[in-house]
Amino acid sequence: MEKIWLNSYPAGVPAEIDTSAYRSVSELLEDSFRKNRDRRAFLCMGQAITYGELDAMSMKLGAWFQSKGLVPGARIALMMPNVLQYPVAIAAVLRAGYIVVNVNPLYTPRELEHQLKDSGAEAIVLLENFAGTLQQVVKKTAIKHVVVAAMGDLLGVKGLLVNFVVRRVKKMVPVWDLPGHVRFNDALAQGARATLSPVAQSPEDVAFLQYTGGTTGVAKGATLLHRNLIANVLQSEIWLSPALKQRPDIDPFICVVALPLYHIFALTVCGLLTIRTGGLGVLIPNPRDIAGTIKELKGIQINTFPAVNTLYNALLNHPDFAKLDFSKLIAANGGGMAVQEAVAKRWFATTGAPIIEGYGLSETSPCVTCNPVTATEYTGTIGLPFPSTEISIRDDDNNELPLGQAGEICIRGPQVMAGYWNRPDETAKVMTPDGFFKSGDIGVMDARGYVKIVDRKKDMILVSGFNVYPNEIEDVVATLPGVFEVAAVGVKDQNSGEAVKLFIVKRDESLTEADVIAFCKERLTGYKRPRSIEFRSDLPKSNVGKILRRELREGKA
């Protein structure tokens, strides 16, 4: 296909990117540490660490990992909210020659066990608040080294008070016992007595395993190489450049990191891009606390605010949000789920800066398309393909469709994953013979090259930007003794875009909605749990007996 979208690029945005400057993400990090030593890198709960401190601490933690005999390419899991220890741990793992496995800290023991086993992780860094979850499954995994962090570890003198409040007042740390664990600050101290050995890394080496659901209901690790992440960071930087050129007064570049860093969108756009630009990332440990989030941002001249529609909407509905300093806000990157027009318009009216909607997936590191940062109006599209990125709209037989015709969005570019970790069969299902990744989303491209999503090929449910796969929910609920049959579908939800709804045929008439919800609470993390349950005498099926989710979703059955 002719790259018609290039004609719609803002002035100064090139058609291709050059990734030759870095052989690894570690090189990208170290380049920034060298150039920006005295600048603040991340700020959390009023306490900042500089690039020099991030450099020194990550070297110590990396040396500690190496001292444990972990071989290059070993997987290390990180299970934390947005605290200062997170960027330190990411840099440490990569610089020591290992692979980062990002884990949602709110996972249930069942979900955590699967991810640790599937990745083969041998070490984990986690916040003590979630140590109890690990305790329940650690013996069933390959984990040999456990580093336990506390909220206040890197907050200086204030950290003692923070830890006291978290543990004693708010009682946010359930009792746990992990024999042989090491405290985060002790690992740093021990690592200071060792030396980080340089590890030769190539662009083709694995940097991250980013877990995403699958049609099988089993979470799979998208294998992201160093070159994938480098490409997407540089693509994102170039895309943002027209807006930055209009504001030479912005230095440093300040990004709000409210989306969790274990989510690929935040990892790349908030974490790695902020470091690449020598900017300051303002870490928000709990973005659900809207009042607390606004309090953290008071007095800060925000430059960019990547988020999902749910968070934008919640912020706009808080009376204190309009009091924040938007004088240097150049753009808000909306991703993860569709941004609603009403929210986009209110945001622009309140802040004077647009929500720039884009599109991406865990498998694409994640950014694929984005609206130009010079836009001021809501377009209802996911924008234009990034530099060095091709979009092809195809039918089920892999034929390219003409403009304006709906088909599967297929993606080729340097940010596309190497495949699913240890799952060549699953990888083969999503890659075309000519190297395009099949997204599972149905879209159309117009004559200007703008892409619009019209439907999803898969039955995936999108809850506040998180992928939820019906098979996983159904597999869990089907193990509840009173359930005969179950189907999970996505239904529209004002707050989260979509929510999970269950249709259940009972095996035991005494089964109640409360029974199902309690069962799910133990086995599924919050965003995967059903918001509504409907009991039925039967479920619609195809002539081969397959439950027809689409009929349930559309209310036809």
VOBABA-108554 format. One line per field, with one value per residue (C-alpha): residue number from 1; residue in one letter; x, y, z. Coordinates in Angstrom, 2 decimals. Layout:
% VOBABA-108554
pos c(NUM_...)
code c(a_...)
c1 c(X_...)
c2 c(Y_...)
c3 c(Z_...)
END
This chain:
% VOBABA-108554
pos c(1_2_3_4_5_6_7_8_9_10_11_12_13_14_15_16_17_18_19_20_21_22_23_24_25_26_27_28_29_30_31_32_33_34_35_36_37_38_39_40_41_42_43_44_45_46_47_48_49_50_51_52_53_54_55_56_57_58_59_60_61_62_63_64_65_66_67_68_69_70_71_72_73_74_75_76_77_78_79_80_81_82_83_84_85_86_87_88_89_90_91_92_93_94_95_96_97_98_99_100_101_102_103_104_105_106_107_108_109_110_111_112_113_114_115_116_117_118_119_120_121_122_123_124_125_126_127_128_129_130_131_132_133_134_135_136_137_138_139_140_141_142_143_144_145_146_147_148_149_150_151_152_153_154_155_156_157_158_159_160_161_162_163_164_165_166_167_168_169_170_171_172_173_174_175_176_177_178_179_180_181_182_183_184_185_186_187_188_189_190_191_192_193_194_195_196_197_198_199_200_201_202_203_204_205_206_207_208_209_210_211_212_213_214_215_216_217_218_219_220_221_222_223_224_225_226_227_228_229_230_231_232_233_234_235_236_237_238_239_240_241_242_243_244_245_246_247_248_249_250_251_252_253_254_255_256_257_258_259_260_261_262_263_264_265_266_267_268_269_270_271_272_273_274_275_276_277_278_279_280_281_282_283_284_285_286_287_288_289_290_291_292_293_294_295_296_297_298_299_300_301_302_303_304_305_306_307_308_309_310_311_312_313_314_315_316_317_318_319_320_321_322_323_324_325_326_327_328_329_330_331_332_333_334_335_336_337_338_339_340_341_342_343_344_345_346_347_348_349_350_351_352_353_354_355_356_357_358_359_360_361_362_363_364_365_366_367_368_369_370_371_372_373_374_375_376_377_378_379_380_381_382_383_384_385_386_387_388_389_390_391_392_393_394_395_396_397_398_399_400_401_402_403_404_405_406_407_408_409_410_411_412_413_414_415_416_417_418_419_420_421_422_423_424_425_426_427_428_429_430_431_432_433_434_435_436_437_438_439_440_441_442_443_444_445_446_447_448_449_450_451_452_453_454_455_456_457_458_459_460_461_462_463_464_465_466_467_468_469_470_471_472_473_474_475_476_477_478_479_480_481_482_483_484_485_486_487_488_489_490_491_492_493_494_495_496_497_498_499_500_501_502_503_504_505_506_507_508_509_510_511_512_513_514_515_516_517_518_519_520_521_522_523_524_525_526_527_528_529_530_531_532_533_534_535_536_537_538_539_540_541_542_543_544_545_546_547_548_549_550_551_552_553_554_555_556_557)
code c(m_e_k_i_w_l_n_s_y_p_a_g_v_p_a_e_i_d_t_s_a_y_r_s_v_s_e_l_l_e_d_s_f_r_k_n_r_d_r_r_a_f_l_c_m_g_q_a_i_t_y_g_e_l_d_a_m_s_m_k_l_g_a_w_f_q_s_k_g_l_v_p_g_a_r_i_a_l_m_m_p_n_v_l_q_y_p_v_a_i_a_a_v_l_r_a_g_y_i_v_v_n_v_n_p_l_y_t_p_r_e_l_e_h_q_l_k_d_s_g_a_e_a_i_v_l_l_e_n_f_a_g_t_l_q_q_v_v_k_k_t_a_i_k_h_v_v_v_a_a_m_g_d_l_l_g_v_k_g_l_l_v_n_f_v_v_r_r_v_k_k_m_v_p_v_w_d_l_p_g_h_v_r_f_n_d_a_l_a_q_g_a_r_a_t_l_s_p_v_a_q_s_p_e_d_v_a_f_l_q_y_t_g_g_t_t_g_v_a_k_g_a_t_l_l_h_r_n_l_i_a_n_v_l_q_s_e_i_w_l_s_p_a_l_k_q_r_p_d_i_d_p_f_i_c_v_v_a_l_p_l_y_h_i_f_a_l_t_v_c_g_l_l_t_i_r_t_g_g_l_g_v_l_i_p_n_p_r_d_i_a_g_t_i_k_e_l_k_g_i_q_i_n_t_f_p_a_v_n_t_l_y_n_a_l_l_n_h_p_d_f_a_k_l_d_f_s_k_l_i_a_a_n_g_g_g_m_a_v_q_e_a_v_a_k_r_w_f_a_t_t_g_a_p_i_i_e_g_y_g_l_s_e_t_s_p_c_v_t_c_n_p_v_t_a_t_e_y_t_g_t_i_g_l_p_f_p_s_t_e_i_s_i_r_d_d_d_n_n_e_l_p_l_g_q_a_g_e_i_c_i_r_g_p_q_v_m_a_g_y_w_n_r_p_d_e_t_a_k_v_m_t_p_d_g_f_f_k_s_g_d_i_g_v_m_d_a_r_g_y_v_k_i_v_d_r_k_k_d_m_i_l_v_s_g_f_n_v_y_p_n_e_i_e_d_v_v_a_t_l_p_g_v_f_e_v_a_a_v_g_v_k_d_q_n_s_g_e_a_v_k_l_f_i_v_k_r_d_e_s_l_t_e_a_d_v_i_a_f_c_k_e_r_l_t_g_y_k_r_p_r_s_i_e_f_r_s_d_l_p_k_s_n_v_g_k_i_l_r_r_e_l_r_e_g_k_a)
c1 c(0.00_1.17_1.90_-0.81_-0.64_2.74_0.95_-0.89_2.25_2.93_5.88_9.21_8.07_10.12_8.77_11.39_13.31_16.97_17.52_21.26_22.22_21.57_22.21_20.14_17.72_20.57_22.65_19.72_19.41_23.15_23.35_20.68_22.26_25.53_23.96_21.51_23.28_22.05_18.53_15.59_14.50_11.47_9.36_7.10_5.22_7.31_10.69_12.84_15.78_18.25_19.58_22.90_21.14_19.12_22.41_24.14_21.23_20.51_24.20_24.12_20.93_22.18_25.45_23.44_21.51_24.74_26.28_23.50_24.79_21.87_23.02_22.45_18.92_17.43_13.94_13.32_9.74_8.81_5.56_5.06_2.84_4.47_7.09_10.71_11.98_10.31_12.52_15.56_14.65_13.92_17.31_19.07_17.58_18.35_21.87_22.76_21.80_18.46_14.86_12.13_8.83_6.28_3.59_0.35_0.68_-3.07_-2.93_-4.46_-2.23_-3.61_-2.70_0.73_1.59_0.83_2.98_5.96_5.84_5.32_8.19_10.49_11.35_14.11_13.94_11.31_11.25_7.91_6.31_5.65_1.92_1.74_4.19_1.31_0.23_3.71_3.91_0.96_2.61_6.38_7.14_5.43_7.67_11.36_11.81_15.04_15.64_13.03_13.66_10.95_10.49_8.52_6.70_9.13_12.44_13.68_11.73_14.48_13.53_9.90_9.99_9.89_6.61_5.22_6.03_4.45_1.23_1.06_1.71_0.14_-2.45_-3.89_-3.03_-2.19_0.44_-1.11_1.02_3.51_6.42_8.98_12.04_15.34_13.98_16.16_14.95_15.33_17.69_19.76_20.12_21.41_23.88_25.13_25.33_27.47_30.20_30.13_30.74_28.29_29.92_29.19_27.07_27.25_23.70_22.47_19.35_17.99_18.21_14.99_14.39_10.83_8.20_4.95_2.02_-1.23_-4.33_-5.00_-7.84_-6.99_-7.71_-4.08_-1.89_1.05_4.33_4.84_8.59_9.85_13.44_15.74_15.31_11.50_11.52_14.23_12.21_8.99_10.65_12.24_8.99_7.10_9.74_9.65_5.84_5.84_8.50_6.21_4.48_7.78_9.22_6.39_7.40_11.16_10.47_9.81_12.83_12.78_9.94_7.51_5.34_2.63_3.09_-0.38_-0.77_0.96_4.49_3.72_1.37_3.23_1.77_3.15_6.42_7.30_5.58_5.97_9.01_11.52_10.59_10.86_14.35_15.37_14.43_16.09_12.65_10.96_8.40_5.89_4.97_1.42_1.28_-2.53_-4.30_-7.68_-7.27_-8.27_-7.99_-4.54_-3.43_-4.47_-2.68_0.54_0.32_-0.29_2.43_3.83_3.93_2.68_3.79_2.16_-0.39_-0.74_-3.86_-7.01_-10.51_-11.58_-8.89_-9.43_-13.15_-12.60_-10.14_-12.51_-15.28_-13.18_-13.69_-9.96_-8.70_-9.13_-6.79_-3.74_-1.12_-1.85_0.12_2.73_0.55_1.21_-0.67_-2.45_-1.85_-5.05_-4.66_-5.66_-9.36_-11.49_-11.56_-15.13_-15.83_-17.55_-14.48_-12.09_-14.07_-14.25_-10.52_-9.67_-12.00_-10.45_-6.76_-6.36_-4.51_-6.00_-6.24_-4.26_-5.73_-3.51_-3.50_-1.20_-0.86_1.49_2.71_3.78_5.72_2.93_2.41_1.27_-0.77_-1.48_-3.24_-0.86_0.13_-0.72_-4.41_-6.86_-10.08_-11.40_-11.17_-12.78_-9.90_-6.76_-4.70_-1.91_0.68_3.94_7.16_8.63_5.23_2.92_-0.78_-2.56_-6.33_-6.95_-9.73_-9.76_-7.81_-4.98_-5.96_-5.45_-8.73_-9.37_-9.61_-12.82_-13.48_-13.43_-10.98_-8.42_-5.76_-2.39_0.85_4.45_7.25_10.34_8.19_6.42_7.34_9.53_6.61_4.95_7.33_7.75_4.54_5.46_1.96_0.29_2.86_2.12_-1.60_-0.99_1.76_1.16_3.64_4.86_5.58_2.46_1.02_-2.73_-4.19_-7.64_-9.15_-11.38_-10.70_-10.93_-8.44_-9.60_-8.03_-5.83_-4.40_-6.33_-7.45_-10.68_-11.53_-15.04_-15.16_-13.13_-12.58_-11.84_-14.31_-11.86_-13.33_-11.56_-11.88_-10.22_-7.52_-6.85_-7.51_-9.85_-10.30_-13.66_-12.04_-10.01_-13.07_-15.14_-12.40_-12.31_-16.09_-16.65_-14.72_-17.36_-19.35_-22.81_-22.12_-23.23_-22.38_-20.99_-20.34_-18.51_-19.10_-18.30_-21.08_-20.90_-19.95_-19.99_-16.90_-14.62_-15.76_-16.68_-17.33_-17.58_-21.04_-21.60_-24.41_-24.69_-26.74_-26.93_-26.08_-27.16_-30.31_-29.04_-26.15_-26.40_-24.84_-22.95_-21.43_-20.11_-18.73_-16.96_-15.46_-14.18_-12.71_-10.34_-9.21_-9.40_-7.86_-10.30_-10.76_-11.49_-14.31_-17.93_-19.98_-23.24_-24.51_-27.56_-28.82_-30.36_-32.02_-29.82_-27.24_-27.37_-25.09_-23.94_-24.77_-21.46_-22.29_-20.12_-21.62_-22.48_-21.09_-21.92_-25.65_-25.52_-23.56_-25.97_-29.05_-30.27_-30.60)
c2 c(0.00_3.51_5.30_7.92_8.89_10.57_13.43_14.20_14.33_17.61_19.62_18.28_14.71_12.31_9.22_6.97_6.85_6.05_3.62_3.16_5.43_2.66_-1.07_-1.62_0.08_-0.02_2.21_4.62_4.81_5.24_7.98_9.94_9.27_10.72_13.84_14.68_13.75_16.67_16.86_15.34_12.10_11.00_12.59_10.64_11.84_15.03_13.24_13.26_11.23_12.66_10.93_10.53_8.79_6.61_5.65_4.81_2.90_0.86_-0.10_-1.30_-3.32_-4.71_-5.76_-7.44_-9.51_-10.50_-11.51_-14.09_-15.96_-15.17_-15.72_-13.14_-13.47_-14.56_-13.21_-10.89_-9.98_-6.49_-6.23_-2.65_0.38_3.66_4.19_5.37_1.82_0.89_2.89_1.91_-1.78_-1.53_0.09_-2.42_-5.48_-4.27_-3.00_-6.30_-8.18_-9.59_-9.50_-7.48_-9.28_-6.64_-7.91_-6.23_-5.91_-6.43_-9.92_-12.77_-15.73_-17.72_-15.02_-14.40_-18.09_-18.43_-15.46_-16.46_-20.05_-19.11_-16.59_-18.81_-15.80_-16.57_-13.32_-10.76_-7.23_-6.39_-3.96_-5.45_-4.69_-7.60_-10.00_-12.10_-12.91_-14.15_-16.15_-18.30_-19.40_-18.89_-22.56_-23.57_-21.26_-20.96_-17.85_-18.07_-14.42_-12.08_-8.36_-6.69_-2.92_-0.64_2.57_4.76_3.16_6.04_8.90_9.96_10.81_11.16_7.49_6.35_8.19_6.91_3.30_3.75_5.14_2.48_-0.40_0.67_3.37_2.37_-1.32_-1.74_-4.45_-7.86_-10.23_-12.12_-14.51_-15.06_-16.88_-15.67_-12.40_-9.28_-5.74_-3.32_-0.94_-3.89_-5.18_-1.72_-1.72_-5.22_-4.34_-1.29_-3.71_-5.47_-4.16_-4.25_-6.24_-4.80_-7.15_-7.06_-6.64_-6.67_-5.09_-8.63_-9.53_-9.71_-6.71_-7.19_-9.90_-7.96_-10.22_-9.95_-12.11_-14.50_-16.17_-19.30_-17.45_-17.87_-14.77_-14.86_-12.95_-10.57_-10.86_-7.30_-6.92_-4.04_-2.71_-2.79_-0.48_1.81_2.21_3.06_5.55_7.35_7.19_8.72_11.43_12.42_12.48_14.85_17.15_19.59_20.54_20.85_23.13_25.56_25.71_26.31_27.56_23.98_22.52_20.03_18.15_17.09_14.00_12.80_9.06_8.16_5.06_2.07_1.40_-2.31_-1.31_-1.04_2.40_3.94_2.01_3.42_6.81_7.84_5.89_5.37_8.45_10.68_9.29_9.66_13.37_14.04_14.93_14.57_11.81_12.56_9.14_8.63_5.41_5.29_7.18_5.93_8.41_11.41_13.94_12.57_12.68_16.32_17.16_15.58_17.71_21.08_23.58_21.43_22.81_19.70_19.26_15.98_13.74_10.29_8.51_6.62_8.04_6.77_8.80_11.96_11.80_11.26_14.19_16.53_15.68_16.72_20.37_20.98_19.75_23.13_24.68_22.82_24.60_23.90_26.88_24.56_21.54_20.71_17.44_14.63_11.26_9.24_5.50_2.09_2.63_4.98_8.58_9.89_13.07_14.71_14.05_15.32_18.55_19.16_18.48_21.01_23.60_23.13_22.78_24.47_21.41_18.57_14.87_13.31_9.88_7.03_3.26_0.46_-3.02_-4.90_-6.71_-3.41_-1.82_-0.27_2.78_2.20_5.26_8.67_11.89_14.79_16.67_19.88_18.89_20.89_19.10_15.66_13.48_10.24_8.39_6.72_8.93_8.22_5.41_6.35_6.89_3.58_1.95_0.44_-0.25_-2.63_-3.24_-6.88_-9.42_-12.95_-14.28_-11.76_-9.64_-5.89_-3.99_-0.66_2.63_3.07_-0.67_-2.30_-5.10_-6.27_-3.71_-5.33_-3.71_-3.89_-1.86_-1.95_-1.88_-5.20_-7.98_-10.99_-13.28_-14.79_-16.23_-19.99_-20.13_-20.50_-21.81_-18.68_-16.46_-18.12_-17.32_-13.56_-13.03_-12.85_-14.39_-10.87_-9.91_-8.01_-8.47_-9.12_-6.90_-8.47_-4.98_-4.07_-0.67_1.54_3.97_7.15_8.98_11.07_7.96_8.34_5.06_4.48_1.40_0.13_-3.23_-6.03_-9.33_-10.96_-11.11_-9.13_-6.76_-3.43_-2.27_1.10_0.33_-3.21_-6.23_-8.80_-12.09_-13.86_-17.31_-16.62_-15.40_-18.37_-20.87_-19.53_-19.31_-22.77_-24.29_-23.00_-26.15_-24.59_-23.44_-25.55_-23.12_-19.61_-16.89_-13.62_-10.57_-6.88_-4.37_-0.59_1.09_4.82_4.74_2.10_2.09_-1.57_-3.95_-7.72_-9.28_-12.97_-15.16_-18.30_-21.48_-22.98_-26.54_-25.84_-23.73_-22.34_-20.52_-16.73_-13.67_-13.06_-16.57_-15.89_-12.45_-13.79_-16.63_-14.22_-11.87_-14.62_-15.58_-12.51_-9.08_-6.15_-5.07_-8.67_-9.22_-9.20_-6.06_-7.83_-11.40_-12.75_-16.26_-18.06_-21.41_-21.83_-20.02_-19.49_-21.89_-22.53_-25.82_-27.22_-26.23_-23.11_-20.45_-17.37_-14.48_-11.92_-12.72_-12.25_-9.01_-7.60_-8.72_-10.99_-14.03)
c3 c(0.00_-0.78_2.50_2.05_5.72_5.20_3.40_6.67_8.86_10.68_9.35_10.57_11.31_9.16_7.40_9.02_12.28_12.83_15.72_15.21_18.15_20.71_20.69_23.85_26.22_28.77_26.44_26.12_29.92_30.51_27.86_29.74_33.16_31.81_30.29_33.07_36.32_38.42_37.03_38.87_37.18_39.22_41.93_44.28_47.36_47.41_47.25_44.11_42.87_40.35_37.26_39.07_41.98_39.58_37.91_41.21_42.77_39.66_39.45_43.06_42.61_39.31_40.97_43.75_41.19_39.44_42.80_43.17_40.13_37.82_34.24_31.47_30.08_33.43_34.05_37.01_37.96_39.19_41.17_42.37_41.91_40.77_43.48_43.13_43.46_40.16_37.74_39.83_39.46_35.70_35.06_37.35_35.67_32.14_32.90_34.59_31.42_32.54_31.29_33.03_33.67_34.66_37.05_38.08_41.90_42.30_40.79_42.76_43.72_40.75_38.23_39.78_39.83_36.11_35.13_37.29_36.03_32.39_32.39_34.45_36.65_39.16_41.15_42.08_43.47_45.08_47.49_50.93_50.56_48.08_49.72_51.06_47.50_46.61_49.85_48.71_45.45_45.69_46.37_43.12_41.05_40.12_42.30_44.33_45.25_46.75_47.28_49.38_49.14_51.46_50.41_52.34_51.28_49.13_50.74_53.17_56.78_55.67_54.68_58.32_58.83_55.51_56.47_59.92_58.40_55.65_58.06_61.33_60.65_57.26_57.81_54.11_54.66_55.46_57.54_55.37_55.68_52.92_54.32_52.91_51.49_51.38_52.03_49.10_50.91_52.18_48.61_47.60_50.51_49.67_45.96_46.80_47.95_44.56_41.05_38.16_35.36_31.90_29.77_25.98_24.72_21.14_19.63_19.19_22.90_24.93_27.21_28.52_28.76_28.68_29.56_27.67_27.54_24.72_22.89_24.87_28.12_29.18_29.56_27.14_27.32_24.40_23.80_23.39_22.19_23.04_19.49_19.82_22.84_21.44_18.25_20.04_22.40_19.42_17.41_20.35_20.82_17.14_17.18_20.15_18.66_16.75_20.02_21.88_19.17_19.84_23.53_23.84_27.40_28.57_30.39_31.95_30.29_33.06_32.55_34.93_35.49_36.75_34.58_36.21_34.94_34.63_31.77_28.45_27.59_30.80_30.61_27.17_27.02_30.67_31.85_29.04_26.99_30.08_30.79_27.12_27.17_30.53_31.85_35.22_35.81_38.58_39.96_41.25_43.32_43.48_40.66_41.92_44.77_42.65_45.49_46.39_42.75_42.41_45.68_44.34_41.17_42.87_41.98_39.16_35.61_33.83_30.20_29.25_30.93_29.33_30.64_29.78_29.34_32.80_34.58_32.50_33.29_37.03_37.22_35.36_37.82_40.83_41.93_42.55_39.17_37.45_40.07_38.69_36.55_32.87_31.52_30.00_29.21_25.55_25.17_26.94_25.28_25.39_24.89_26.18_25.44_23.34_24.51_24.62_22.71_25.70_27.88_25.19_24.81_28.57_28.93_26.21_27.71_31.18_30.33_26.94_25.63_23.58_24.37_21.53_20.99_19.86_19.57_20.55_22.01_24.32_21.20_19.59_22.47_22.36_20.10_16.52_15.55_17.05_16.13_15.40_18.55_16.72_16.61_18.69_17.82_18.70_15.56_16.76_15.09_16.43_14.15_11.67_11.62_13.37_11.37_10.10_10.71_8.09_8.55_6.22_6.45_5.46_5.10_6.59_3.58_4.16_1.14_1.48_1.31_-0.41_1.53_3.47_3.72_7.16_7.86_10.40_11.33_10.53_11.64_10.47_12.02_14.25_17.40_16.66_19.10_18.28_19.20_22.26_24.87_24.29_22.20_18.51_17.73_19.16_17.40_14.04_14.46_14.67_12.08_8.32_5.83_4.92_8.54_9.62_13.13_13.13_15.85_16.14_15.82_12.88_11.39_8.32_6.81_5.11_2.17_4.50_6.18_9.45_11.02_12.89_14.96_14.23_16.02_17.51_15.82_19.14_22.01_24.13_26.72_27.30_30.93_31.63_29.08_30.31_28.09_29.60_27.76_28.20_28.07_31.19_33.12_31.92_32.79_36.35_36.89_35.38_38.31_40.76_41.66_41.22_37.63_34.66_31.82_31.71_29.13_29.72_27.52_27.59_28.16_27.96_31.24_31.91_34.11_32.58_28.94_29.21_32.09_32.39_32.41_33.10_31.80_33.91_33.70_37.19_38.11_41.68_42.13_45.45_43.69_44.17_42.60_45.87_45.65_42.17_43.06_46.17_44.12_41.45_44.05_45.20_41.72_39.47_39.81_40.14_36.53_35.43_37.91_36.71_37.37_36.57_36.47_34.68_35.37_32.38_31.72_28.63_26.47_22.68_20.79_17.23_15.52_16.77_20.36_20.67_22.94_20.86_22.90_20.24_20.48_24.24_23.87_21.33_23.28_20.50_22.74)
END
